[in-house]
């Protein structure tokens, strides 16, 4: 149970977000999905939504090729991109605290990837499992009426397969 439960939970969440979407999140593999409104008491899809963040989520699969996650400069706004492997362990962070809020392009690869870091890639991140999730949080404070700057930051974030990123 201790070993298997996280995988079963991840499979159930992924099924409800990717294969047969239920609720507010509908995200294809290797694409970002942005939740454009702040969470409230009516949200029951996820286990730990905070009410002062907007969320962007993706399920990644790097078995065929790596993906590039691009994040914008955050200025004085809090953000974090949390990389979770399939058993829900967090294996990397990008964001205000981890990278100083600087813009960057992060290449997510599987553990066995052998290749050169392409020009323009800030860092290569090795995923312990070939599938998992990326969760981006962008803070907005207490004023739900001023979400436009957060939406712009969400819109400036990107995730795409390496071949498409290289093609521009």
C-alpha positions in Angstrom: 0.0 0.0 0.0 2.7 2.5 0.9 4.5 2.0 -2.4 1.5 1.5 -4.6 -0.9 4.2 -3.3 0.9 7.2 -4.8 0.9 5.6 -8.3 -2.8 4.7 -8.1 -3.6 8.2 -6.9 -1.5 9.7 -9.8 -3.2 7.4 -12.3 -6.6 8.4 -11.1 -5.8 12.1 -11.1 -4.2 11.9 -14.6 -7.2 10.0 -15.9 -9.6 12.7 -14.6 -7.5 15.5 -16.1 -6.2 14.0 -19.4 -8.0 10.9 -20.6 -11.6 11.7 -19.4 -11.6 15.2 -17.9 -13.8 15.9 -15.0 -14.2 19.1 -13.1 -12.2 22.2 -14.0 -9.0 20.8 -15.4 -8.6 19.4 -19.0 -5.0 19.1 -20.0 -3.5 17.2 -22.9 -0.1 15.5 -22.2 2.9 17.8 -22.5 0.8 21.0 -22.6 0.1 23.5 -19.9 -3.4 24.1 -18.7 -4.1 27.3 -16.8 -6.7 27.7 -14.2 -7.8 31.3 -14.6 -9.7 31.8 -11.4 -8.7 31.6 -7.8 -9.7 28.5 -5.9 -12.5 28.7 -3.4 -14.5 26.3 -1.1 -16.3 24.9 -4.1 -13.2 23.3 -5.6 -13.0 19.6 -4.8 -10.8 18.4 -7.7 -7.5 18.7 -6.0 -6.1 18.0 -2.6 -4.3 21.3 -1.7 -5.3 24.4 -3.6 -4.4 27.6 -1.9 -6.7 30.6 -2.4 -4.0 33.2 -3.1 -2.5 31.5 -6.1 -3.5 30.8 -9.7 -2.4 27.4 -10.9 -1.0 26.0 -14.2 -0.7 22.2 -14.5 0.6 19.7 -16.9 1.2 15.9 -17.1 4.4 15.3 -18.8 5.6 12.2 -20.7 9.3 12.3 -21.8 9.5 8.7 -23.2 9.5 9.8 -26.8 11.4 13.1 -26.5 12.2 15.7 -23.8 10.0 18.7 -23.2 10.9 22.3 -22.7 9.2 24.3 -19.9 9.6 28.0 -20.4 8.9 30.5 -17.6 8.9 34.3 -17.7 10.7 36.8 -15.4 8.5 37.1 -12.3 9.7 40.5 -10.9 8.4 40.8 -7.4 5.6 38.3 -7.9 5.9 34.9 -6.3 5.9 31.9 -8.6 7.1 28.3 -8.4 7.2 25.4 -10.8 7.2 22.1 -9.0 8.3 19.0 -10.8 6.8 15.7 -9.5 7.6 12.2 -10.6 4.9 9.6 -10.9 4.9 8.5 -7.3 4.4 12.2 -6.3 7.9 12.9 -5.0 9.1 16.4 -5.9 12.4 16.3 -7.7 13.0 19.9 -8.9 11.8 23.4 -8.4 12.1 26.5 -10.6 10.9 29.9 -9.3 11.2 32.8 -7.0 13.1 31.0 -4.3 14.9 28.3 -6.3 16.1 30.4 -9.3 15.5 34.0 -8.2 12.5 34.5 -10.4 14.6 34.7 -13.6 13.1 33.7 -16.9 14.4 30.4 -18.3 13.9 27.4 -20.5 14.2 24.1 -18.7 14.7 20.9 -20.6 12.9 18.0 -18.8 14.4 14.6 -19.8 14.0 11.1 -18.6 16.7 9.5 -16.4 18.5 7.7 -19.3 18.6 10.7 -21.7 21.8 11.1 -23.5 22.2 14.3 -25.4 23.7 17.7 -25.5 22.0 20.7 -23.9 20.8 22.9 -26.8 21.6 26.5 -26.9 19.1 28.6 -25.1 18.3 26.0 -22.5 18.9 27.2 -18.9 19.2 23.8 -17.3 18.5 20.1 -17.9 16.2 18.5 -15.3 16.3 14.7 -15.1 12.9 13.1 -14.2 13.2 10.0 -12.1 10.1 8.6 -13.9 9.2 9.1 -17.6 5.8 10.5 -16.7 4.7 12.8 -13.9 3.3 16.3 -13.4 4.4 20.0 -13.4 2.5 22.4 -11.1 3.1 26.1 -11.5 1.8 28.5 -8.8 1.6 32.3 -9.3 0.8 34.4 -6.3 -1.7 37.3 -6.5 -2.1 38.2 -2.8 -5.5 39.0 -1.5 -7.0 41.0 -4.3 -9.0 38.7 -6.6 -10.0 41.7 -8.8 -6.4 42.1 -10.0 -5.7 38.9 -11.8 -4.7 40.4 -15.2 -0.9 40.5 -14.4 -1.1 36.9 -13.2 -2.9 35.9 -16.4 -0.1 37.6 -18.4 2.5 35.6 -16.5 0.5 32.3 -17.1 0.3 33.2 -20.8 4.1 33.7 -21.0 4.7 30.2 -19.6 5.0 27.4 -22.2 5.6 23.7 -22.5 6.4 21.9 -25.7 8.3 19.0 -27.0 12.0 19.7 -27.7 11.7 19.3 -31.5 8.9 22.0 -31.6 10.9 24.3 -29.3 13.9 24.0 -31.5 11.8 24.8 -34.6 10.6 28.0 -32.9 
